[in-house]
Amino acid sequence: MRFFNTEGPVRSDKHYCLAPLQRWDLEEVLSLIDLEKYFLLHAPRQTGKTTCLLALMNYLNRDGRYRALYVNIEAAQSARERVEQGMAIICSALGRAARLYLGDARPADWCSAQGREIAAGDRLAALLEFWAGADPQPLVLLLDEVDTLVGDTLISLLRQLRAGYPQRPNHFPHTVVLCGVRDLRDYRIHSSAEQAIITGGSAFNIKAKSLRLGDFSRAEVQTLLGEHTAETGQAFTPQALERIWELTQGQPWLVNALAYETCFDRPEGRDRSRSIGIEVIDQAKENLILRRVTHLDQLADKLREERVRRVIEPMLAGTALGQVPEDDRQYLVDLGLLRRANGGGLMVANPIYREVLPRALAGGPQDSLPQISPTWLNADGSLNPDQLLSAFLSFWRRHGEPLLGSAPYHEIAPHLVLMAFFQRVVNGEGTLEREYAIGRGRMDLCLRYRDLTLGMELKVWRDGAPDPLTEGLGQLDGYLAGLGLDNGWLVIFDRRSGQLPLAERLSDSEQRSPGGRRIRLLRL
C-alpha cells in the first residue's frame, strides 16, 4: 500500500507522488546540459529537490548520451572550515555514489591511491579531471546540499569547479548542477583564511542560470490527493480539497503531511468507507502544529536568527520593514517562510506557517504563565465572553509586566503575552487564528471556542504617533464584518515612554465602531 511521504526522496512504488521531472521545465534543463552549462537548482527544504535530481540522473543515464551522477555532500558540513577534512569527505562521497549508482569503482580507487598525495585545495578538481577523462561519455554531476558547507570548505569547492571549467567536457564534467536552499548569488561566505566575506557570484562566476523548484499548483495538489482516492476509493470532499490548498498553498511537505495525518493517523480517516471532510483536515492541521513536527520545528528555530527577526518582528507588529537589507528579505523567501504576493509585497508563505510563527514566539511566555483556573467557562463548558474579559484583565494586572521579559521579540512582547494567555484559553478545545502582514498597522485575532467566535484587533501606540483608537475602530469594523460579528475587542498597547506602571494604566470601556458594532476597548 502506498502512502503520503514526508521523509526523504519520493519513491513511486511506495509513495503517492507527482512525476518529478514534470515539476520543472525539463526541456530547459536538457537544453542547459546540451550546451555544457553549469547551473543551480534551489528551493526551500522538503520541496522535492533531491527527488527531482535523482529522477534527472536516472533519465540521463537511461537516455545514454551522458553518464550522470547524484552526490549528496551534506556530510562535509561537519568539517566546517577545515578544508582538508571537507574535501576528503566530498571526494569519498563522490566515490561511493559512483559505485552505488553507476557501478564504477574508479573514483573511489583514485581517492584511496593518488588522491591522498594531492593537496586538499586541488583534490576534487584532480578527481573530476581524472574521472571525466577516463570515459568518452560526457559527465553530468549533480551536487546536492551544497549550501550546507561552511566558509573556506564551500569556497574551495566553488573555486575548484571554476578552475576546472575550461577543461570541460573531455577533462572535466560536461555539466555541474549545484543544489541547495539558496541561490548562489545570495551566498555571503566568511573566509577565515582570507579574513573577508566572499560572495557566491565572485567564487563561482561560471553559473549560467538559477532554477527554482516551485510549490505544487492547485491542480497538482488535487492530482496528488486523487492518487489516494484512486488506490483506496476514499474521496476528499470538494470543501476538504479546497481547505488543503488554502492551508498549504501547495507547499509539498505540508500537503503530504496534512494528507498523511488525515488519512493514516486519524482513526476516522483510516476508515476508507468515509469521505475526508473539512473538519478532519482542520483537526489534522492543529495536530501537526501542536506536535511541532520536525519540518515546522526547523522553521520555528530560524526565528532565533537576527536576520529573521529583523523581518518577522515588524511583520507581526504590522509595521513597515524599514532598513532591512535585501539579503535578509530574500533569505526568508529562499527558506520558504515568506513569499512575494502578486503585487510584490512580502507575506507569510501559507496559513500554517502564519500560525506556527507567532505560536513559536509565544511559547516562552506561555510556558511562563502561572496556573490559571478557567473561570471563563459556563457550567455546560461553553465560553462566557464577559467572564473571559474579567479573567484576562485580572491576569494582565498581576502578571502582564513580569511576563513581557519572557518574550523573545521585545517590540511585540505584549502581543506574545496576550496570545500566550488566549492559547491557554483554547487549550485544544478551540482555535486562535492570527492575521498579520507588513504595513497593516495591527494584528487581528479570531478566537473560536465551540459555538462562540470572538474577534480582536491589537494595535500599538508608540512615541510620536497619534492615538490609534479611531483608526483601530475602523479597521476592526471591517474585520468583524468579514467574520459576521456585531461585537469585538480592540486592544491598544501603550508603548510610549514615561507611562504609568502597566497595572495602573489599564482601562476597559465600551465604544461603537463606524458601523455601529459594540466594541470593548482595552488600553494596556
Long-range contacts (C-beta under 8 A, 24 or more apart in sequence): 1-231, 2-227, 2-231, 3-260, 3-263, 3-264, 4-224, 4-228, 4-255, 4-256, 4-257, 4-259, 4-260, 4-263, 4-264, 5-256, 5-260, 6-46, 6-253, 6-256, 6-257, 6-260, 6-295, 8-50, 9-50, 9-51, 9-54, 10-48, 10-51, 16-224, 16-227, 16-228, 16-231, 16-256, 16-259, 17-51, 17-224, 17-227, 18-216, 18-220, 18-223, 18-224, 20-48, 20-51, 20-52, 20-54, 20-55, 20-56, 21-52, 21-55, 21-56, 21-59, 23-48, 23-52, 23-213, 23-214, 24-52, 24-211, 24-213, 25-211, 28-211, 29-56, 29-211, 32-175, 32-208, 32-209, 33-60, 33-66, 33-140, 33-174, 33-175, 35-208, 36-168, 36-169, 36-174, 36-175, 37-175, 37-208, 37-209, 38-161, 38-165, 38-175, 38-176, 38-177, 38-178, 38-204, 38-206, 38-207, 38-208, 39-175, 39-177, 39-178, 39-207, 39-208, 39-209, 39-210, 39-211, 40-177, 40-178, 40-179, 40-180, 40-183, 40-184, 40-207, 40-209, 40-210, 40-211, 41-177, 41-178, 41-179, 41-210, 41-211, 41-212, 41-213, 42-147, 42-179, 42-180, 42-181, 42-182, 42-183, 42-184, 42-210, 42-211, 42-212, 42-213, 42-334, 43-181, 43-212, 43-213, 43-214, 43-336, 44-181, 44-251, 44-334, 44-335, 44-336, 45-181, 45-253, 45-295, 45-298, 45-335, 45-336, 46-252, 46-253, 46-295, 47-213, 47-215, 47-251, 47-252, 47-253, 47-336, 48-213, 48-252, 49-144, 49-179, 49-213, 50-144, 50-179, 52-213, 53-142, 53-144, 53-177, 53-179, 56-142, 56-177, 57-101, 57-140, 57-142, 60-140, 61-101, 61-102, 65-137, 65-138, 66-137, 66-138, 66-139, 66-140, 66-174, 66-175, 67-102, 67-135, 67-137, 67-138, 67-139, 67-140, 68-139, 68-140, 68-141, 68-142, 69-94, 69-97, 69-98, 69-101, 69-102, 69-139, 69-140, 69-141, 69-142, 70-97, 70-101, 70-142, 70-144, 71-97, 71-141, 71-142, 71-143, 71-144, 72-97, 72-144, 72-145, 73-143, 73-144, 73-145, 73-146, 73-148, 73-149, 73-157, 74-144, 74-145, 74-148, 76-148, 76-149, 76-153, 77-145, 77-148, 77-149, 77-150, 79-150, 79-153, 80-150, 80-151, 80-153, 81-150, 81-151, 81-152, 81-153, 81-192, 81-193, 82-153, 83-120, 83-121, 83-152, 83-153, 83-156, 84-120, 86-120, 86-149, 86-153, 86-156, 86-157, 87-120, 87-121, 87-123, 87-124, 87-153, 87-156, 87-157, 88-120, 88-123, 90-124, 90-157, 91-115, 91-123, 91-124, 91-127, 94-124, 94-127, 98-131, 106-130, 106-131, 106-134, 107-131, 120-156, 121-156, 121-160, 122-160, 124-156, 124-157, 124-160, 124-161, 125-160, 125-161, 125-163, 125-164, 125-172, 128-164, 128-172, 128-173, 129-164, 129-167, 129-171, 129-172, 132-167, 132-168, 132-169, 132-170, 132-171, 132-172, 132-173, 132-174, 133-170, 133-171, 138-169, 138-173, 138-174, 138-175, 139-169, 139-173, 139-174, 140-173, 140-174, 140-175, 140-176, 140-177, 141-173, 141-175, 141-176, 141-177, 142-176, 142-177, 142-179, 143-176, 143-177, 143-178, 143-179, 144-179, 144-180, 145-179, 145-180, 146-178, 146-179, 146-180, 147-180, 147-181, 147-182, 147-187, 148-180, 151-189, 151-190, 151-191, 151-192, 152-191, 152-192, 152-193, 154-187, 154-189, 154-203, 155-189, 155-191, 155-198, 155-203, 158-200, 158-203, 158-204, 159-203, 159-204, 161-204, 161-206, 162-203, 162-204, 162-205, 162-206, 165-206, 178-204, 178-207, 181-334, 181-335, 182-331, 182-334, 183-210, 183-212, 183-330, 183-334, 184-210, 185-210, 186-327, 186-330, 186-331, 186-334, 188-327, 215-249, 215-250, 215-251, 215-252, 216-250, 216-251, 216-252, 216-255, 217-250, 218-245, 218-250, 220-250, 221-245, 221-248, 221-250, 221-255, 224-255, 224-256, 224-259, 225-255, 225-259, 228-259, 228-263, 232-263, 232-272, 233-272, 234-263, 234-272, 234-273, 234-274, 234-275, 234-276, 235-275, 235-276, 236-275, 236-276, 237-275, 237-276, 237-277, 237-278, 239-277, 239-278, 240-275, 240-276, 240-277, 240-278, 240-280, 240-281, 243-278, 243-281, 243-282, 244-281, 246-351, 247-281, 247-285, 247-350, 247-351, 247-352, 248-350, 248-352, 249-339, 249-349, 249-350, 249-351, 251-336, 251-349, 251-350, 251-352, 253-295, 254-295, 254-350, 254-352, 257-288, 257-293, 257-295, 258-284, 258-285, 258-288, 261-287, 261-288, 282-431, 285-352, 286-431, 288-352, 289-352, 289-355, 289-356, 289-359, 290-428, 296-352, 296-356, 299-335, 299-336, 299-337, 299-353, 299-356, 299-357, 300-356, 300-357, 300-360, 302-335, 302-337, 303-357, 303-360, 303-361, 303-408, 304-408, 307-331, 308-332, 308-337, 309-409, 311-338, 311-346, 312-337, 312-357, 312-409, 313-409, 313-411, 313-412, 314-411, 314-438, 315-346, 315-348, 315-436, 315-437, 315-438, 316-357, 316-358, 316-361, 316-409, 316-412, 316-415, 316-436, 316-443, 317-411, 317-412, 317-415, 317-436, 317-443, 317-460, 318-436, 318-437, 318-438, 318-439, 318-440, 318-441, 318-442, 318-443, 319-438, 319-439, 319-441, 320-438, 320-439, 321-346, 321-438, 345-437, 345-438, 345-439, 346-438, 347-437, 347-438, 348-437, 354-434, 354-435, 354-436, 355-433, 355-434, 358-415, 358-416, 358-419, 358-434, 358-436, 359-419, 359-423, 361-407, 361-408, 361-409, 361-412, 361-416, 362-407, 362-416, 362-417, 362-419, 362-420, 362-423, 363-420, 364-406, 364-407, 364-408, 364-416, 365-403, 365-406, 365-407, 365-416, 365-417, 365-419, 365-420, 366-420, 366-423, 366-424, 368-403, 368-406, 368-420, 369-399, 369-403, 369-420, 369-421, 369-424, 370-399, 372-421, 372-424, 374-425, 374-427, 376-425, 381-450, 382-449, 382-450, 382-451, 382-452, 383-425, 383-430, 383-449, 383-450, 383-452, 385-452, 385-454, 388-425, 388-454, 389-489, 389-508, 389-520, 392-421, 393-506, 393-508, 393-522, 395-421, 396-421, 396-502, 396-503, 396-506, 396-524, 397-502, 397-503, 397-506, 398-503, 400-502, 400-503, 400-524, 401-501, 401-502, 401-503, 414-458, 414-460, 414-493, 414-495, 414-524, 415-443, 415-458, 415-493, 418-458, 418-491, 419-445, 422-447, 425-449, 435-479, 441-468, 441-471, 441-475, 442-472, 442-475, 444-479, 446-483, 453-483, 453-485, 454-485, 454-488, 454-489, 455-479, 455-480, 455-483, 455-485, 455-488, 455-489, 456-488, 456-489, 456-490, 456-491, 457-488, 457-489, 457-490, 457-491, 458-491, 458-493, 459-490, 459-491, 459-492, 459-493, 460-492, 460-493, 460-495, 461-492, 461-493, 461-494, 461-495, 461-496, 462-495, 462-496, 463-495, 463-496, 463-497, 467-492, 468-492, 469-511, 469-521, 473-511, 473-512, 473-513, 473-514, 473-519, 474-513, 474-514, 476-513, 476-517, 476-519, 477-513, 477-514, 477-515, 477-517, 480-513, 480-515, 480-517, 481-515, 485-517, 486-517, 486-518, 487-517, 487-518, 487-519, 487-520, 488-517, 488-519, 488-520, 489-519, 489-520, 489-521, 489-522, 490-519, 490-520, 490-521, 490-522, 491-522, 491-524, 492-521, 492-522, 492-523, 492-524, 493-524, 494-523, 494-524
